Amino acid sequence: MPASSTDSFSDYKSLFVQRLPRYSIKGRNGWFTRNAALTDNLIKKHLSGKQTVACLGKWYPEYAVFDMDDVGLRRAEKIRSGMGMHEKNSLLFTSESRGSYHLYARVRYNNKPPTINLLQRVLAQSAKDRGVEIYPQTQRALRLPLGPLQECMDHRNSTWEEKLFWLEELDDFDLGSVKNHQMEMDFTPTNPLIEVIDADDYSLAVAEALFKSGLQSSSSRDQAQFDLCRYLWRKNVPKEQAESMIWEWLKKHHNGYSKDFLKYPEMVKKHIVHQVEEYYGWRLNHFSLPDDTHKGFKGFICKEDIMEIVKACQGNLPKMKFTFELVKFMNPRRHRHMVNVHSDKLVDWSSVDGYRKHLKYLEAKGVLERGRGYRVGEQSKTIKLNWPYQDSQKAVLFSGRAVETWESAVPLVFSGAEFNEMLRVYLTRQGAHSVTKGLFERQKNSKHIYT
């Protein structure tokens, strides 16, 4: 069933809303653009039907949208099936124009989120062959979904919360299955970043102050541009938009502090493009994701989840760490009936023998159900958790990002004494002390990667 309205609205914004750098509103005389950040109030007006709002795409879009104009329902369904989509991995919505439709599909490529550029490259030929247009795009705004005039053809007479629930319930659509596209090579980072944290909230405040006030001293341009680039990446702004935004910002807010800009503006513009290209490329190569994509793909954990994990695993450390990873992964996928989890991921969370024992244990406890469709090398394991899922707004965050590890999550929400007390229900005094001491000392001595 749909989550609370508050939680649904939070999910909606994470999945569809790109606040920067501008948005569009439909008025009596057509669409007009405002060069400002999109507000919650306008988003709510769109969902209630009081306003029609459009925004640009994200650097990592969660959904692909197939815009089919003047095709009729039968043709729209034919396009859908021709692309390998159906009601399990896509939803068909009406558009405001009669006989036009929007088809939404949650997209992955090599089991990873695609960038907006990769999405467009993969789907370009298929879209052209079928006479449809692919969104989101970096330069053209798309109407936000789920408004009253956007009727879901697969589930009639539904509220926006119910439409969102069905969208979140969709299976992933593998872009690799699209015919007639140049295959992209998958790769594993040579030095993957386990947890990338942009220093602290201070760095975000610096970037926001820069946007408002501009340069404040001489010889500060290069660092300021980098701070803004990092900020825009975290906000999931596409690369091309980030380049444009930083350039426009510098033109308006250099405040006379950049000699290079005053003497050689075109050289500075090229430097911005190079700087953004390098930073976005570095993040991509290390498979580090913007905040909302990180939370939605890698998962998140809540304080209540940790309490339930301790209870379900009765304080057993290997079981708790494995269950932590499983719950974290399942949280953003909580609306799906069964979730595909590749065995490689399960092995990473434990070991070949360990994960099988943990799954068997959780199954015996009634916490987990396993599907029957697993085939080695062909089909992932399907899993369902019987879990008291929490609102996504309760996610444990550090500097605005969902934490990735058991060792980083627990000390953020519990003191050593509190966690030790929870363990004492299941472990001896010595056992609880050993687990708690190891966890909190490891956290105290750990070194985050700052970028």
C-alpha positions as CSV (number, residue, x, y, z in Angstrom):
1,M,0.0,0.0,0.0
2,P,1.1,3.6,-0.5
3,A,3.2,5.2,2.2
4,S,2.2,8.3,4.2
5,S,1.7,11.5,2.2
6,T,4.8,13.0,3.8
7,D,7.0,10.0,2.9
8,S,5.5,9.9,-0.6
9,F,6.2,13.5,-1.2
10,S,9.8,13.0,-0.1
11,D,10.2,10.1,-2.5
12,Y,8.5,12.0,-5.3
13,K,11.0,14.9,-5.0
14,S,14.0,12.5,-5.0
15,L,12.8,10.6,-8.0
16,F,11.5,13.4,-10.3
17,V,12.3,16.9,-9.2
18,Q,15.4,18.8,-10.5
19,R,15.2,22.1,-8.7
20,L,18.1,23.8,-10.5
21,P,18.7,25.8,-12.5
22,R,15.2,26.7,-13.7
23,Y,11.6,25.5,-14.2
24,S,8.7,26.2,-16.4
25,I,5.0,26.9,-15.7
26,K,2.1,26.6,-18.0
27,G,-0.1,29.8,-18.1
28,R,-2.9,31.0,-20.2
29,N,-0.6,31.9,-23.1
30,G,1.5,28.8,-23.0
31,W,4.7,27.9,-21.1
32,F,7.1,30.4,-19.6
33,T,10.4,29.8,-17.7
34,R,11.6,31.1,-14.4
35,N,15.3,31.1,-13.7
36,A,14.9,30.2,-10.0
37,A,14.9,27.1,-7.9
38,L,11.7,25.0,-7.9
39,T,9.9,25.2,-4.6
40,D,7.9,22.6,-2.6
41,N,4.8,24.8,-2.8
42,L,4.8,24.7,-6.6
43,I,5.4,21.0,-6.7
44,K,2.4,20.5,-4.4
45,K,0.3,22.8,-6.6
46,H,1.2,20.6,-9.6
47,L,0.2,17.4,-7.8
48,S,-3.2,18.9,-6.8
49,G,-3.9,20.2,-10.3
50,K,-3.7,23.9,-9.4
51,Q,-0.6,24.5,-11.5
52,T,1.2,22.7,-14.3
53,V,5.0,22.6,-13.7
54,A,7.9,21.2,-15.7
55,C,11.6,20.8,-14.9
56,L,14.9,19.7,-16.5
57,G,16.4,16.2,-16.1
58,K,18.8,14.9,-13.5
59,W,22.3,13.8,-14.2
60,Y,21.2,10.3,-13.0
61,P,17.5,10.1,-14.0
62,E,15.6,7.4,-12.2
63,Y,13.0,6.9,-15.0
64,A,13.0,7.2,-18.8
65,V,9.9,8.8,-20.3
66,F,8.8,7.9,-23.8
67,D,6.8,10.9,-25.1
68,M,4.3,9.6,-27.7
69,D,2.4,12.3,-29.5
70,D,-0.8,11.7,-31.4
71,V,-0.5,8.0,-31.6
72,G,-3.6,6.6,-30.1
73,L,-3.8,3.9,-27.4
74,R,-3.3,0.9,-29.7
75,R,-0.2,2.4,-31.2
76,A,1.1,3.4,-27.8
77,E,0.8,-0.2,-26.5
78,K,2.5,-1.5,-29.6
79,I,5.5,0.8,-29.0
80,R,5.5,-0.3,-25.4
81,S,5.7,-4.0,-26.3
82,G,8.1,-3.4,-29.1
83,M,10.6,-1.9,-26.7
84,G,10.3,-5.0,-24.4
85,M,8.1,-3.3,-21.8
86,H,4.9,-4.4,-20.1
87,E,2.9,-3.6,-17.0
88,K,5.6,-5.1,-14.7
89,N,8.4,-2.8,-15.8
90,S,6.5,0.3,-17.1
91,L,3.4,2.5,-16.6
92,L,1.5,4.2,-19.3
93,F,0.0,7.6,-18.6
94,T,-2.2,9.9,-20.7
95,S,-0.9,13.3,-21.7
96,E,-2.9,16.6,-21.8
97,S,-3.2,16.2,-25.6
98,R,-5.8,13.8,-26.8
99,G,-4.3,10.5,-28.2
100,S,-0.9,11.3,-26.7
101,Y,0.8,9.3,-23.9
102,H,3.8,9.2,-21.6
103,L,5.4,5.8,-20.9
104,Y,7.5,5.6,-17.7
105,A,10.2,2.9,-17.1
106,R,12.7,2.7,-14.2
107,V,16.0,2.3,-16.0
108,R,19.3,0.6,-15.3
109,Y,22.3,-0.3,-17.4
110,N,24.6,-3.1,-16.4
111,N,22.7,-3.0,-13.1
112,K,23.7,0.6,-12.5
113,P,22.0,3.9,-12.8
114,P,22.6,5.5,-16.2
115,T,23.6,9.1,-16.7
116,I,21.2,11.3,-18.7
117,N,23.7,11.2,-21.6
118,L,23.9,7.4,-21.6
119,L,20.1,7.2,-21.5
120,Q,19.8,9.3,-24.6
121,R,22.6,7.5,-26.5
122,V,21.1,4.1,-25.8
123,L,17.5,5.0,-26.7
124,A,18.2,7.4,-29.6
125,Q,17.8,4.9,-32.5
126,S,14.9,3.0,-31.1
127,A,13.1,6.3,-30.3
128,K,13.8,7.6,-33.8
129,D,12.5,4.3,-35.4
130,R,9.2,4.6,-33.4
131,G,8.7,8.3,-33.8
132,V,8.9,9.0,-30.0
133,E,10.9,11.4,-28.0
134,I,13.0,10.4,-24.9
135,Y,13.0,12.4,-21.7
136,P,14.5,13.6,-19.4
137,Q,16.7,16.0,-21.4
138,T,19.3,18.5,-20.2
139,Q,17.9,21.5,-22.1
140,R,14.2,20.8,-22.5
141,A,11.9,20.7,-19.5
142,L,9.4,17.8,-19.0
143,R,6.1,18.2,-17.2
144,L,6.3,16.7,-13.7
145,P,4.4,13.4,-13.5
146,L,1.3,12.3,-11.6
147,G,-0.9,15.3,-11.9
148,P,-4.7,14.9,-12.1
149,L,-4.7,15.2,-15.9
150,Q,-2.1,12.4,-16.2
151,E,-4.3,9.3,-15.9
152,C,-2.6,6.0,-15.3
153,M,-3.9,3.6,-18.0
154,D,-2.8,0.5,-16.0
155,H,-4.5,1.6,-12.7
156,R,-7.5,3.7,-13.2
157,N,-9.0,6.3,-10.9
158,S,-5.9,6.7,-8.6
159,T,-4.4,9.4,-6.4
160,W,-0.9,10.7,-7.1
161,E,0.3,8.8,-4.0
162,E,-1.1,5.5,-5.5
163,K,0.5,6.4,-8.9
164,L,3.8,6.9,-7.2
165,F,3.5,3.6,-5.3
166,W,2.9,1.7,-8.6
167,L,5.9,3.5,-10.2
168,E,8.1,2.5,-7.3
169,E,6.8,-1.0,-7.5
170,L,8.1,-1.4,-11.1
171,D,10.8,-3.9,-12.0
172,D,13.9,-2.3,-13.5
173,F,14.1,-2.0,-17.3
174,D,17.5,-3.1,-18.6
175,L,18.7,-0.6,-21.2
176,G,21.2,-3.2,-22.3
177,S,18.2,-5.1,-23.8
178,V,17.5,-2.2,-26.3
179,K,18.4,-3.2,-29.8
180,N,20.5,-1.3,-32.3
181,H,22.7,0.6,-29.8
182,Q,26.4,0.7,-29.2
183,M,27.0,-1.4,-26.1
184,E,28.8,0.3,-23.3
185,M,31.5,-1.6,-21.5
186,D,30.9,-2.4,-17.9
187,F,33.8,-1.7,-15.5
188,T,34.8,-2.1,-11.9
189,P,36.6,0.9,-10.4
190,T,40.3,0.1,-9.8
191,N,40.1,2.0,-6.5
192,P,36.5,2.2,-5.5
193,L,35.4,4.7,-2.9
194,I,33.6,2.9,-0.1
195,E,32.1,6.1,1.3
196,V,32.7,9.5,-0.3
197,I,31.8,12.4,1.9
198,D,32.3,16.0,0.8
199,A,33.9,17.2,4.0
200,D,30.9,18.3,6.0
201,D,27.8,20.5,5.8
202,Y,30.1,23.5,6.0
203,S,31.3,22.9,2.4
204,L,27.6,22.9,1.2
205,A,27.0,26.2,3.1
206,V,30.1,27.7,1.4
207,A,28.8,26.8,-2.1
208,E,25.3,28.2,-1.3
209,A,26.9,31.4,0.0
210,L,29.0,31.6,-3.2
211,F,25.9,31.4,-5.4
212,K,24.4,34.3,-3.6
213,S,27.3,36.6,-3.0
214,G,30.0,35.6,-5.6
215,L,33.8,35.9,-5.2
216,Q,34.9,37.6,-2.0
217,S,38.6,37.9,-2.5
218,S,41.4,37.8,-5.1
219,S,42.8,34.5,-6.4
220,S,39.7,32.6,-5.2
221,R,38.1,31.8,-8.6
222,D,39.5,28.4,-9.1
223,Q,38.5,27.1,-5.7
224,A,35.1,28.7,-5.9
225,Q,34.4,27.1,-9.2
226,F,35.4,23.7,-7.8
227,D,33.2,24.2,-4.7
228,L,30.2,25.0,-7.0
229,C,31.0,22.0,-9.3
230,R,31.0,19.7,-6.3
231,Y,27.8,21.2,-5.0
232,L,26.0,20.9,-8.3
233,W,27.1,17.3,-8.7
234,R,25.7,16.4,-5.3
235,K,22.4,18.0,-6.4
236,N,22.3,15.8,-9.4
237,V,22.6,18.6,-11.9
238,P,23.7,17.3,-15.4
239,K,27.2,18.1,-16.5
240,E,26.2,20.5,-19.3
241,Q,23.9,22.5,-16.9
242,A,26.7,22.7,-14.3
243,E,29.1,24.2,-16.9
244,S,26.5,26.7,-17.9
245,M,25.5,27.6,-14.3
246,I,29.0,28.2,-13.1
247,W,29.9,30.3,-16.2
248,E,26.7,32.5,-15.8
249,W,27.4,32.8,-12.1
250,L,31.0,34.0,-12.7
251,K,29.8,36.6,-15.2
252,K,27.4,38.1,-12.7
253,H,29.3,37.6,-9.5
254,H,33.0,37.9,-10.1
255,N,32.9,41.2,-8.2
256,G,36.1,42.3,-9.8
257,Y,38.2,39.7,-8.0
258,S,39.2,37.6,-11.0
259,K,41.9,39.2,-13.2
260,D,41.8,36.2,-15.5
261,F,38.1,36.6,-16.1
262,L,38.5,40.3,-16.8
263,K,41.4,39.8,-19.2
264,Y,40.7,36.3,-20.8
265,P,37.1,35.4,-20.4
266,E,37.1,32.7,-23.1
267,M,40.1,31.0,-21.4
268,V,38.2,31.0,-18.1
269,K,35.1,29.5,-19.8
270,K,37.2,26.7,-21.2
271,H,38.7,26.1,-17.8
272,I,35.2,25.8,-16.3
273,V,34.3,23.2,-18.9
274,H,37.5,21.3,-18.2
275,Q,37.0,21.4,-14.5
276,V,33.4,20.1,-14.6
277,E,34.4,17.4,-17.1
278,E,37.2,16.2,-14.9
279,Y,35.2,16.2,-11.7
280,Y,32.1,14.5,-13.1
281,G,34.3,12.0,-14.9
282,W,36.2,11.2,-11.7
283,R,33.0,10.6,-9.8
284,L,31.7,8.4,-12.7
285,N,34.8,6.3,-12.8
286,H,34.7,5.6,-9.1
287,F,30.9,4.9,-9.2
288,S,30.2,7.6,-6.7
289,L,26.6,8.9,-7.0
290,P,24.8,12.2,-6.2
291,D,23.0,12.3,-2.9
292,D,19.5,11.3,-4.0
293,T,20.7,8.6,-6.4
294,H,23.1,7.2,-3.8
295,K,20.2,6.9,-1.3
296,G,17.9,5.3,-3.9
297,F,20.3,2.9,-5.5
298,K,22.8,1.9,-2.7
299,G,20.1,2.2,-0.1
300,F,19.5,3.7,3.3
301,I,19.0,2.6,6.9
302,C,16.9,4.1,9.7
303,K,17.5,4.0,13.5
304,E,14.4,1.7,13.9
305,D,15.9,-0.7,11.3
306,I,19.1,-1.1,13.4
307,M,17.0,-1.9,16.5
308,E,15.0,-4.5,14.5
309,I,18.3,-6.0,13.1
310,V,19.7,-6.4,16.6
311,K,16.4,-8.1,17.7
312,A,16.1,-10.4,14.6
313,C,19.8,-11.5,14.8
314,Q,19.9,-11.7,18.6
315,G,23.1,-9.7,18.7
316,N,25.1,-12.0,16.4
317,L,27.6,-9.7,14.7
318,P,28.0,-11.4,11.3
319,K,24.2,-11.8,11.0
320,M,23.6,-8.2,12.0
321,K,26.1,-6.9,9.4
322,F,24.7,-9.0,6.7
323,T,21.1,-8.1,7.6
324,F,22.1,-4.4,7.7
325,E,23.2,-4.6,4.1
326,L,20.1,-6.5,3.0
327,V,17.7,-4.0,4.8
328,K,19.6,-1.0,3.5
329,F,19.4,-2.4,-0.1
330,M,15.7,-3.2,0.3
331,N,14.5,0.0,1.9
332,P,14.3,2.1,-1.4
333,R,12.8,-1.0,-3.1
334,R,10.3,-1.6,-0.4
335,H,7.2,-1.3,-2.7
336,R,8.2,-4.1,-4.9
337,H,6.7,-7.5,-4.3
338,M,10.0,-9.4,-4.9
339,V,13.4,-7.8,-5.4
340,N,16.2,-9.2,-7.6
341,V,19.5,-9.4,-5.6
342,H,22.5,-10.8,-7.5
343,S,24.5,-13.4,-5.7
344,D,27.7,-11.4,-6.2
345,K,26.1,-8.7,-3.9
346,L,25.2,-11.3,-1.3
347,V,28.7,-12.6,-1.3
348,D,30.1,-9.1,-0.9
349,W,28.0,-8.7,2.2
350,S,29.3,-11.9,3.7
351,S,30.9,-14.8,1.9
352,V,29.8,-17.7,-0.3
353,D,29.0,-19.9,2.7
354,G,28.1,-17.1,5.0
355,Y,25.3,-15.5,3.0
356,R,23.6,-18.9,2.4
357,K,23.6,-19.5,6.2
358,H,22.3,-16.0,6.9
359,L,19.5,-16.3,4.3
360,K,18.5,-19.6,5.7
361,Y,18.5,-18.2,9.2
362,L,16.3,-15.1,8.3
363,E,14.0,-17.4,6.3
364,A,13.5,-19.6,9.4
365,K,12.8,-16.5,11.5
366,G,10.0,-15.5,9.0
367,V,11.9,-12.3,8.1
368,L,12.7,-13.3,4.6
369,E,11.0,-15.1,1.7
370,R,13.0,-16.4,-1.3
371,G,11.6,-16.8,-4.9
372,R,12.0,-20.0,-6.9
373,G,13.3,-18.5,-10.2
374,Y,17.0,-18.3,-9.5
375,R,19.3,-19.6,-12.3
376,V,23.1,-19.4,-12.1
377,G,24.4,-16.8,-14.5
378,E,21.0,-16.0,-15.9
379,Q,18.6,-14.8,-13.2
380,S,19.2,-13.2,-9.8
381,K,17.8,-14.4,-6.6
382,T,14.4,-12.8,-5.8
383,I,13.9,-11.8,-2.1
384,K,11.1,-10.4,-0.1
385,L,11.5,-9.0,3.4
386,N,8.8,-9.1,5.9
387,W,10.0,-5.9,7.6
388,P,8.5,-2.9,9.4
389,Y,9.7,-0.4,6.8
390,Q,10.2,3.2,8.0
391,D,9.7,6.5,6.2
392,S,12.6,7.4,4.0
393,Q,12.8,10.8,5.8
394,K,14.1,8.9,8.8
395,A,17.2,7.7,6.9
396,V,20.5,8.0,8.8
397,L,22.5,10.7,7.1
398,F,26.0,12.1,7.4
399,S,26.5,15.4,5.7
400,G,23.3,14.9,3.8
401,R,24.3,11.5,2.4
402,A,22.9,8.1,3.4
403,V,25.5,6.2,5.4
404,E,26.9,3.0,3.7
405,T,28.4,0.9,6.5
406,W,27.3,-0.7,9.7
407,E,30.3,0.8,11.4
408,S,29.3,4.4,10.4
409,A,25.6,4.0,11.0
410,V,25.3,2.7,14.5
411,P,27.5,5.4,16.3
412,L,25.5,8.1,14.6
413,V,22.3,7.2,16.3
414,F,23.3,5.4,19.5
415,S,25.8,6.0,22.2
416,G,28.0,3.1,23.2
417,A,26.0,2.6,26.4
418,E,22.7,2.5,24.5
419,F,23.9,0.0,22.0
420,N,25.5,-2.2,24.7
421,E,22.2,-2.2,26.6
422,M,20.4,-3.5,23.5
423,L,22.9,-6.3,23.0
424,R,22.7,-7.4,26.6
425,V,19.2,-8.7,26.0
426,Y,20.8,-11.4,23.9
427,L,24.5,-11.6,24.8
428,T,26.5,-12.1,27.9
429,R,28.0,-9.0,29.5
430,Q,31.4,-9.8,28.1
431,G,30.0,-10.6,24.6
432,A,28.0,-7.3,24.5
433,H,31.0,-5.3,25.7
434,S,33.3,-6.9,23.1
435,V,30.9,-6.2,20.1
436,T,30.3,-2.6,21.3
437,K,33.9,-1.8,22.0
438,G,35.0,-3.1,18.6
439,L,32.4,-1.1,16.8
440,F,32.9,2.2,18.5
441,E,36.7,2.1,18.7
442,R,36.7,1.2,15.0
443,Q,34.5,4.2,14.2
444,K,36.7,6.5,16.3
445,N,39.8,5.4,14.5
446,S,38.3,5.3,11.0
447,K,39.3,7.8,8.3
448,H,36.6,9.1,5.9
449,I,37.6,10.0,2.4
450,Y,37.2,13.7,1.9
451,T,37.0,15.2,-1.6
